[in-house]
């Protein structure tokens, strides 16, 4: 059962690489995925539901990583090691779901995705620096997440030429230097 | 004559604070500005021309500042002093044209504005670091301009509570620390 849902999602993403969301119809999705309309409707209410659930699915996964990372920090784990591992996992996840992230961020930017994504990053960064004495903390966070977003955008736009370890390292060095 | 053009631009921006661009008509602009349609058409081809020229006008002004700054650097001026002065002027310009920048960046984001703005920042940053030995220069630039964009966005969204000097200083300290 899960397999059919994933099939629908994959073909929807494929369509989204070539078409704007507003041009995509349920009919197109069904034809691409070789399924009946009734099959589509047994998983999703409509195309908005499909997109929203995909977005929520990926943002929840990233958010889960952040939460675990923050918990690790609060339990006094090694800040340096935890940060590097977290960033690496985050970039690996984006890499593994490259079509989704690339399409929604760079090919046909979906505002409800980018806004939610930035909001999630912001909440987690604010939590991360809560107990650190950083001047203009809000601005530091906005600089950091703007910078991180810029790097993810550029990496995806170029089709991820660097490994997730490499990009995680680039981001980490940029953050670290602003943070010492 | 210039006065009428500026009047049209001001009232257009006022409309843009409350309406999406696609909803705004020439009729609305003329009513707001208390002018005849023929007056509008003696300055602009249509509303797209009006928006494009406003965007080009402000981006040219910012680009001019960047060019002067880069020329100063190439003439071996004091890097620290020139950077601070440039950032302060840039933020002062944005502050002086707050309605334009706030509306096009945060209230009703216009993609052709944000893309052009980011592209301009990128070209100038790349030129700025050309002769410096920075590893992953492109990523550094993307981080820096993403960060700067994040700060401008946040500053405008909150209606510029800090002075342009203060914001320039925040940005400068964030860039400098990543650059040493």
Interface residues (C-beta under 8 A of the other chain):
Chain A: X109 X111 X136 X138 X139 X140 X142 X143 X144 X145 X146 X147 X148 X149 X150 X151 X153 X154 X167 X170 X171 X174 X177 X178 X180
Chain B: X109 X111 X136 X138 X139 X140 X142 X143 X144 X145 X146 X147 X148 X149 X150 X151 X153 X154 X167 X170 X171 X174 X177 X178 X180
